[in-house]
Amino acid sequence: MASVTVRYWAAARTAAGTASETRDGQTLADVVRQASAGRPELARVLGICSFLVDSTRADLATPLADGAVVDALPPFAGG
């Protein structure tokens, strides 16, 4: 099981109530599930986020290495 840093941006940061936190999981889906537990607004926002793992676009099946950095990026408005 990998210990990773999750960094929240924009609406995800607001819903999480923090800029970052440490979570454990083997895949990105594990980490998203763990972060969402008991936090319905964060679960909603994470459901529409794009994710980067160590600066590379990732899907929920992406395996995680210990020490990885996960960025949760909600859709951004503007231009």
N, C-alpha and C positions, 0 to 999 in steps of 0.2 A: 504494500500500500504506500503510495506516494504522499508526501506532505507538500502542498503547493500554496502559493500566495495567489489569492483572487483579488484583482483590482477592479473596482466598480467605477463606471463613468456615467456622467449625466444622470438620467432618471434612475439608473441602477444604483448609483451612489445614494441618491435620496431614499430609495426604497430600502436599501440595506442599512442606512443610518451610519455608514462608515465608508471610508475610501478604500479600505482593503482589509482582508482577514485571511487567516490560514485555515485550510480545509484539507481533508484526507480523502483519497480515492484512487482507484486504478484507472478510471476513465473520466473524461470530462462530464459524462452523464452522472457519475457517482458524485462528483463535486457539486454540480448544479442541484441534484436532488438533496444533498446534505445542506447546502446553503439555503434552499427553499423551505426546508422543514419548519413548520410553525410560523412562516413569514409569507402570508398569501400575496401581499403586494409585490414582494421581491420575486416570488414564483411567477407572477403575471409578467413582470418586466423581463425576467430571464427567459421566459418563453418566446419573446420576440427579439432577443439579443443575437448578435453575431459574436463569435468568440475567437480570440487569438490565444495560442499557446506558444510561449516564447517567441512572440512576434510573427507567428505563422497562422494563417486562417485554419480553424479547426472545426470539426463537427463533434457531435456528442459521443461518437464511438472512439474518438481519439484517445489513445493510451497516454498516461501521464508519467513523467519521470520525477523522482524526488527532487524538490527544489525548483520545479517549473513555475513559471508565472503565467497565470490565466487572466486575460482582459475580457471583461463583459461589456460589450458595446451595444447599447440600444440604438435604434434608428435615430439619426440626427436630422433636425429640420433646418431649413435655411439654405443658403447658397452662396 
